[in-house]
Amino acid sequence: MLAIGLMSGTSRDGIDAALIETDGEGQVAAVEFHAMPYDEGFRLRLAEACQRAMAMERPGFEPLIASVEAELTERHVQAVADLLGRSGHIAEDVGVIGFHGHTLAHRPDRGWTWQIGDGAALAGAFGIPVVADLRSADVAAGGQGAPLMPVYHRALADGLEKPAAVLNLGGVANITYIGPDGTLIAFDTGMASGLIDNWMQTHGDAAYDMDGATAARGTVDAARLAGMMADPWFTAPPPKSIDREQFSIDAVRGLALEHGAATLTAFTAAAVARGIDHLPQRPARIHVAGGGRHNKTLMAMLAERTGAQVLSVDGLGWDGDALEAQGFAYMAVRHLKALPISFPGTTGVAVAMTGGVLFRP
């Protein structure tokens, strides 16, 4: 069926909307993709909502968060309308929408994860069934609730030599390992672009480090990097996941702009290299998706620190910008077919399980 997937990621830069045709199993064909950026005002309100949520013991709506959720949902309605317009399809052609929403706080250590976005309102806007809240069931069953993309990575990577590794670089980084027999191992490795973006926004005059140009001019502060990598989270075995707010730019405060950018970029690369130590076999090639693949300095640091060939997934014919949105469309179809989206090797849940809540129009 035709399915739409929607993703508002930890980079907080906007909404990715993808239309694919899939059976939720081995058949996947990309149809259309649309990226709708957030304006600076909404991005700041969203960041404030995330910070407030992370300070809570349990999820609880307050006026700011309720307002941000309503606005977030309205923006997703617009993104779907724009995607349909670009594709030439109408709502009646689409079987389901996979609506990730936006993660305000991810606290599996406390037994919860919180994604905002009104699935019922989105379903009503187009008359299309919506599968939302895709992480909570996994966390309630004792899993990490993340990462969820491995099942989609495995479908795309069917023809690749195994073992294969797919690294997603959004605000947070996660890696998928696909064994020769199709076994999945996946986990968050640490930060990706989140801290680099925070640094550029607060100490520079840019939303992000375009092409890694600022980091390329800097020198990595080895002592500060070692201090950040000393966090016990990095030695904990997978499965594991992390919230964007778990680390901050405090460790590099006082450095010049380019040196801070270089050190935070090295932090991402070092964390990925540490994560690879947890895999059963070191991959010879790492295929990279997400916005971080455009950062040339980060890609070079990854190659240096992992010893692997680091390649953009675009070279495989995949769209590295659309992958996550496509994945949630794929998972929505799997939900309709009662197929699993999380597994013991990806989230630590005891048995493979489906996830999501279905909202019918």
C-alpha positions in Angstrom: 0.0 0.0 0.0 1.0 3.6 -0.2 2.1 4.9 3.2 3.2 8.2 4.6 5.9 8.6 7.3 6.5 11.7 9.4 9.6 12.4 11.4 10.5 15.4 13.6 13.9 14.4 14.9 16.3 15.4 17.7 17.9 17.9 15.4 14.7 20.0 15.8 15.2 21.5 12.4 11.9 20.6 10.8 9.6 17.8 9.6 10.6 15.1 7.1 7.6 13.6 5.2 8.0 10.6 2.9 5.6 8.6 0.8 6.5 5.0 0.0 4.9 2.0 -1.4 5.5 -1.1 0.7 4.1 -4.4 2.0 5.8 -3.8 5.3 8.1 -6.7 4.6 10.6 -7.0 1.8 9.0 -4.7 -0.8 9.8 -1.0 -0.5 9.7 1.7 -3.2 10.3 5.4 -2.5 7.6 7.7 -4.1 8.1 11.2 -2.8 9.9 13.2 -0.1 9.3 16.7 1.4 11.3 18.5 4.1 9.6 21.4 5.9 11.9 23.5 8.1 10.9 25.0 11.4 11.2 28.7 11.9 13.5 29.9 14.6 10.7 30.9 17.0 9.1 27.4 16.9 12.4 25.7 17.2 13.1 27.6 20.4 9.7 26.8 21.9 10.2 23.2 21.0 13.6 23.2 22.7 12.1 24.8 25.8 9.3 22.2 25.9 12.0 19.4 25.7 14.0 20.9 28.6 10.9 21.2 30.8 9.9 17.6 30.0 13.3 16.2 30.9 13.0 17.8 34.3 9.8 15.9 35.0 9.5 12.7 37.0 6.6 11.7 34.8 5.1 13.2 31.6 2.6 15.9 32.4 1.1 18.6 30.1 1.5 22.2 31.0 0.4 25.2 29.0 3.6 25.6 27.0 3.8 21.9 26.1 0.1 21.8 25.2 0.6 24.8 22.9 3.7 23.3 21.3 1.9 20.0 20.7 -1.0 21.8 19.0 1.3 23.8 16.8 3.4 20.7 16.0 0.3 18.8 14.9 -0.8 21.7 12.6 2.7 21.8 11.0 2.5 18.0 10.4 -0.9 18.5 8.7 0.7 21.1 6.4 3.6 18.8 5.7 1.3 16.0 4.6 -0.7 18.3 2.4 2.5 19.6 0.8 3.7 16.0 0.3 0.5 14.9 -1.3 0.5 17.9 -3.6 4.1 17.2 -4.7 3.3 13.5 -5.3 0.2 13.9 -7.4 -1.7 11.6 -5.0 -4.8 12.3 -3.0 -5.5 11.3 0.6 -7.8 8.5 -0.6 -4.8 6.8 -2.2 -2.9 6.4 1.1 -3.5 3.5 3.4 -1.8 4.7 6.6 0.3 7.5 8.1 3.2 6.6 10.5 3.3 9.7 12.8 6.4 9.7 15.0 5.6 13.1 16.6 8.5 14.8 18.5 10.3 13.3 21.4 10.1 15.7 24.3 12.0 13.4 26.7 13.2 9.9 26.5 13.6 8.3 29.9 13.5 4.5 29.7 15.5 4.5 32.9 12.3 5.9 34.5 10.0 3.6 32.5 8.7 6.2 30.1 9.2 8.0 26.8 7.2 10.9 25.6 6.4 11.8 22.0 3.9 14.7 21.4 1.6 15.0 18.4 -2.1 14.5 18.2 -2.7 11.3 16.1 -6.5 11.7 16.2 -6.3 15.2 14.8 -4.0 14.1 12.0 -6.2 11.2 11.1 -9.3 13.5 11.1 -7.6 16.1 8.9 -7.1 13.6 6.0 -9.4 10.7 6.6 -6.3 8.4 6.8 -5.6 6.0 9.6 -2.7 7.1 11.7 -0.2 5.0 13.7 1.4 7.1 16.4 3.1 6.6 19.8 5.4 4.0 18.3 7.9 3.8 21.3 5.8 3.6 24.4 4.7 -0.1 24.2 8.4 -1.2 23.9 9.4 0.9 27.0 6.4 -0.4 29.0 7.6 -4.0 28.2 11.1 -3.2 29.5 12.7 -2.1 26.3 14.6 1.0 25.5 12.1 2.2 22.9 14.9 3.1 20.6 16.3 2.7 18.0 13.4 1.7 15.9 14.9 2.1 12.4 16.8 -1.2 12.3 13.8 -3.2 10.9 13.7 -0.8 8.0 17.4 -0.8 7.5 17.3 -4.6 7.3 14.6 -4.4 4.6 16.7 -1.9 2.5 20.0 -3.8 3.0 18.7 -7.1 1.8 21.1 -7.2 -1.1 24.2 -5.9 0.8 27.1 -8.1 1.9 26.7 -9.1 5.5 27.5 -8.2 8.1 26.4 -4.7 7.2 26.3 -1.5 9.4 24.1 1.5 9.0 24.8 4.6 11.1 22.2 7.3 11.5 23.5 10.8 12.3 20.7 13.0 13.5 20.7 15.0 16.7 21.6 11.6 18.3 23.6 8.8 16.6 22.5 5.2 16.4 24.0 2.2 14.6 22.3 -0.9 13.1 24.3 -4.1 12.7 22.8 -6.7 10.4 24.4 -10.1 10.8 24.8 -12.8 8.0 21.6 -14.5 9.2 19.6 -11.2 9.4 20.0 -10.9 13.1 19.7 -7.3 14.3 21.9 -5.5 16.9 21.3 -1.8 17.3 21.8 1.0 19.9 22.4 4.7 20.3 26.1 5.5 20.3 25.8 9.0 21.7 25.4 12.4 20.3 25.6 13.2 16.6 24.8 16.7 15.4 22.9 17.9 18.5 25.7 19.3 20.5 27.5 20.7 17.5 24.3 22.5 16.5 23.9 23.9 20.0 27.4 25.2 20.0 27.1 26.9 16.6 23.8 28.4 17.6 25.0 29.8 21.0 28.6 30.7 20.2 28.5 31.3 16.5 26.0 32.8 14.1 24.8 29.7 12.3 22.2 27.0 12.9 24.8 24.2 12.2 28.4 23.7 11.1 27.9 23.6 7.3 30.1 20.9 5.8 32.0 20.8 9.1 34.0 23.9 7.9 34.2 25.4 11.4 35.4 22.2 13.0 38.0 21.8 10.2 39.7 25.0 11.2 39.9 23.9 14.9 42.0 21.6 17.0 40.5 18.9 19.2 41.0 19.5 22.9 42.1 16.0 23.8 41.8 16.5 27.6 38.2 17.7 27.3 37.3 15.0 24.9 38.7 12.4 27.3 36.6 13.9 30.1 33.4 13.6 28.0 34.2 10.0 27.0 34.8 9.1 30.6 31.0 9.1 31.1 30.1 5.5 32.2 27.2 5.5 29.7 29.8 4.7 26.9 31.0 1.5 28.6 27.5 0.2 29.3 26.7 -2.7 27.0 23.8 -2.4 24.5 20.9 -2.3 24.2 20.9 1.3 25.2 19.4 4.6 24.2 20.0 8.2 25.1 18.1 11.5 25.2 19.5 14.6 23.4 19.6 16.5 26.7 21.7 13.9 28.5 24.9 15.7 27.4 25.6 19.4 27.0 28.1 21.8 25.6 29.4 22.7 29.1 32.5 20.6 28.7 33.8 22.8 25.9 32.8 26.3 27.2 35.7 28.7 27.1 37.1 27.3 23.8 37.2 29.3 20.7 34.4 28.6 18.2 36.4 26.4 15.9 38.1 24.5 18.7 34.8 23.8 20.4 33.3 22.6 17.1 36.3 20.4 16.5 36.1 18.8 20.0 32.3 18.2 19.8 32.7 16.7 16.4 35.4 14.4 17.7 33.1 13.5 20.6 30.6 12.1 18.1 33.2 10.2 16.2 34.9 8.8 19.3 31.5 7.6 20.7 30.7 5.8 17.4 34.1 4.1 17.6 33.5 3.1 21.2 30.1 1.7 20.2 31.6 -0.4 17.5 33.6 -2.2 20.1 30.3 -3.7 21.3 29.5 -5.3 17.9 30.3 -9.0 17.4 32.3 -8.2 14.3 33.9 -4.9 13.2 32.3 -3.7 10.0 34.6 -3.0 7.0 32.1 -0.4 5.7 29.7 1.9 7.6 26.8 3.3 5.5 25.8 6.7 6.9 22.3 8.3 6.8 20.9 11.5 8.3 22.0 15.1 8.2 25.4 14.4 9.8 26.6 12.7 6.6 26.9 16.1 5.0 29.5 17.1 7.6 32.8 16.3 5.8 34.9 16.8 9.0 32.7 14.4 10.9 32.8 11.8 8.2 36.6 12.0 8.0 36.9 11.7 11.8 34.6 8.7 11.8 36.8 6.9 9.2 39.9 7.7 11.2 38.6 6.6 14.5 36.7 3.5 13.4 39.2 2.2 10.8 36.2 1.5 8.5 35.3 2.8 5.1 32.6 5.5 5.9 30.1 6.0 3.0 26.9 7.9 2.5 23.9 5.7 2.0 23.1 7.8 -1.1 25.7 5.7 -2.9 23.4 2.7 -2.4 20.6 4.5 -4.1 18.9 5.3 -0.7 17.9 8.9 0.2 19.8 9.6 3.3 17.6 12.6 4.2 14.3 10.6 3.8 15.3 7.4 5.5 13.8 8.0 8.9 10.5 9.3 7.6 10.3 6.3 5.2 11.0 4.0 8.1 8.0 5.2 10.1 5.8 4.7 7.1 7.1 1.2 6.8 6.5 0.6 10.5 2.9 1.8 10.3 2.2 -0.8 7.7 3.9 -3.4 9.9 1.6 -2.3 12.7 -1.5 -2.9 10.5 -0.2 -6.4 9.8 0.7 -7.1 13.5 4.4 -7.5 12.5 7.2 -6.6 15.0 9.1 -3.3 14.9 11.4 -3.9 17.9 13.5 -6.9 18.9 15.6 -8.1 21.8 18.8 -7.1 19.9 17.6 -3.6 19.1 15.8 -2.3 22.2 16.4 -5.1 24.7 12.7 -6.0 24.8 12.2 -9.6 25.9 10.5 -10.7 22.7 10.0 -9.2 19.3 6.9 -6.9 19.4 4.9 -4.6 17.3 4.2 -1.0 18.6 2.1 2.1 18.0 -1.4 3.2 18.6 -3.9 3.2 15.7 -6.1 6.3 15.3 -8.9 5.8 12.8 -10.5 8.9 11.2 
